[in-house]
Amino acid sequence: MSASRYTYLGPEGTFTEAALRSLPEAATRELVPMVSVPAALDAVRAGEAAAALVPIENSVEGGVTTTLDELAAGEPLMIYREVLLPIAFALLVRPGTAISGVKTVTGHPVAQPQVRKWLAAQLPEAVWESAASNADGARLVQEGRYDGAFAGEFAAATYGLEPLVTDIHDAQNAATRFVLVGRPARPASPTGADKTSVVLWLAEDHPGALLELLQEYAVRGVNMMRIESRPTGEGIGRYCFSVDCEGHLTDRRVSEVLMGLKRVCREVRFLGSYPRADEVLPTVRREMTDAAFTEASDWLARCLDGRG
């Protein structure tokens, strides 16, 4: 395995690259752009890279389905950490292009919902076609295949383009969440502000099946931060669930949740416990703290010894 190599969704100039370069360790790694999320993750599975940074969630569009599906299938991988990156787009064009000359535009499919209103107001006649990434859209503009690309302003220099309009976003405070993914290993030590991610498959489809999953979290006071259903490919109506919750695997309330899920689910794929990028501490009820679980365990032990 190349411990010095990280892959990411390329080509150069993507928001993913910008997010990766925000990590301190990126300065000492070889950063290798890949053509797709599956290619970036497969390089890790094959031992060609130590980790890959890929987008997993956008505050406007929701989950990045390609990443969710890749983490649910194939050889298991684990999330080491997450990065939150504020997102604003620039309309990149070839030098000398006026806005009246922008008839065709491109960008990553996730970008379109974030600039749709601006596009309708400023370029209502422009035709949108999706690209593999925002930076790939910039490359296509450079090659003359489109008039403009929605990408990060920082990508302009890489592709010899000019930012015709900057700071484009339909939603204020838009952000994309990225995850650094590697091969399974011992989770990092808890920080107190952590997140745990899993993929869950129902044992069988029956009334209340999803409620059973939710109750495992609810009865232990564990906050679910995200839950998304994804088709398993096994037929219509067959889904798995990608879930993030507050807390670390070593927290008693979280470990109890995972043990409960293991009992009621057909399969549980542990994707990791890792620090929250926003460093927000969870609010934990007294009866759900580790101290409360230890007190209850000690009491049970006394009962078994006839000292209850």
ABEGO torsion letter per residue (X at the ends): XBAABBBBBOBBGBAAAAAAAABAAAAABBBBBBABAAAAAAAAAAGABABBBBBABBAAAEBBAAAAAAAABEBBBBBABBBBBBBBBBBBBBBGBBAAABABBBEBAAAAAAAAAAAAAABAABBBBBBABAAAAAAAAAAGABABBBBBAAAAAAAGBBBABBGBBABBGBBBBBBBBBBBBBBBBBAGBBBBBBBBBBABBBBGAAAAAAAAAAAAGBBBABBBBBBAGAEBGBBBBBBBBBEBAABAAAAAAAAAAAAABABBBBAEBBBBAAGBBBBBBAAABAAAAAAAAAAAAAAAAGAX
